[in-house]
Amino acid sequence: MTYARDPYDRERYLALQELAAEIASADDEALGAAVRSALRTERGYPTPKIDVRAVVPRGGKLLLVREAQDGFWSLPGGWADVGESPSEIAVREVREETGYRVRAVKLLAVYDKAKHEHPQSFWYCYKLFLLCELEDQAPVPPGHEALAIGFFGPDELPPLSTERVTGAQVRRMFAHVEHPEYPTDFD
């Protein structure tokens, strides 16, 4: 829609948007409404969104947050915002979700979300995992995004928010922490 100049093309693209929403809502009207809304607001070429996750180790454990949105656990993080680098996003997300101050030090992995065992998603997404070092040991109270925070070892992981991270990805982050010589993973 952003690049269509011909009124006939615009009309056809609007019809395709409506058809896509109808297909999506065949079993779920709320999903159809969400698809309509997403298609109407999306501008530009379809490109992947970027999800940035912070890997914060302490004493052989990793920092996880219990997500307010679904009640499951994840590495701190979220969608990339325009104007912020991945390291700035990781630092901000950790601060907002946990109250900890960290410093991003290494890119551990770049994954294509569709090539991992995440639930199917409307948006195509690349996932960046950044190793972060704690700058303080006592967090300030976190914001509204997390219900709880905690450090967990590889054998004590709570139920994960698989929309955000998979068990295999978290285990791989433990391996990266244990072996800092590992190069960055990518798909």
Summary of the structure (lengths in Angstrom):
residues: 187
radius of gyration: 19.0
end to end distance: 30.8
largest distance: 61.9
contacts: 539
relative contact order: 0.18
helix: 32%
strand: 28%
